[in-house]
Amino acid sequence: MMKHIHYEDENSRYITIGCVEKVLCMLVCWVEDPNGDYFKKHLANIPDFIWVGEDGIKMIQSFGSQAWDTSFALQALLACNITNEIGATLKKGHEFIKESQGAWTFSDQDDGWQVSDCTAEGLKCCLLFSMMPPEIVGVKMEPERLFDSVNILLSLQSKNGGLAAWEPAGALE
């Protein structure tokens, strides 16, 4: 079990998938070795999750929705047909989308958990940008990375044809 927990931690750079898992993974790492590197790596990003507000301790539920929000914002901007007026914004958004890609997560690449619909929306943005002049939106994403995104989506397809968020239904069977 610890091998799986360490894998999850390393895959997400000790951010984990959310606040509940963060606490549980950090706790079991402490039980394993309170002075160990795994526990210390968890401690390093506690301020990203927990802080003291004016009315008590606060904890965030997820690490954000940066990739998700950016994909939809870019698609909305592209639909407005004002590319020449907002080229610099589109270029910055395109760079963020490209830098966030592993497969796309809900928040950013540090999150480490690809999500099927976030991957699909990030892929859609990159495909739209690939049809636009690079002097406006920057360098196109490499075809290999686009293929990787399609392969991730296909790997998440369940036996019934649906797409799960993180892994195909029955993946643990």
Beta strands, then each sheet from edge to edge (+ up, - down):
strand 1: 50-53
strand 2: 56-59
sheet 1: 1+ 2-
end
